[in-house]
Amino acid sequence: MDLESVLAERECGRVLDVGCGAGRNALFLAKQGYYVVGVDISSTALKMTLRKADGPTLKECLFIRGTFLKLPFSNSQFNAVVSCYSIENQS
């Protein structure tokens, strides 16, 4: 089962992408109709993401520079949290 299928099955409309990098997962999910907030420590990666995002997709995304060690969100703000290869890359 792929990520989008799991999110759809569980009716997760708001997704936090921790360590979103260049936005591959965040932008894909936004195009599928999810509201996605991407967090990454790299301003370079976030700039790459914004260059890839088109107008309608960007309306479904918010990108924030930061670390997952101090997320600026309250509990229950998202239906799901995804993270691909970011936790093991923290030093």
Secondary structure, 3 states (H helix, E strand, C coil): CCHHHHHHHCCCCEEEEECCCCCHHHHHHHHCCCEEEEEECCHHHHHHHHHHCCHHHHCCEEEEECCHHHCCCCCCCCCEEECCCCHHHCC
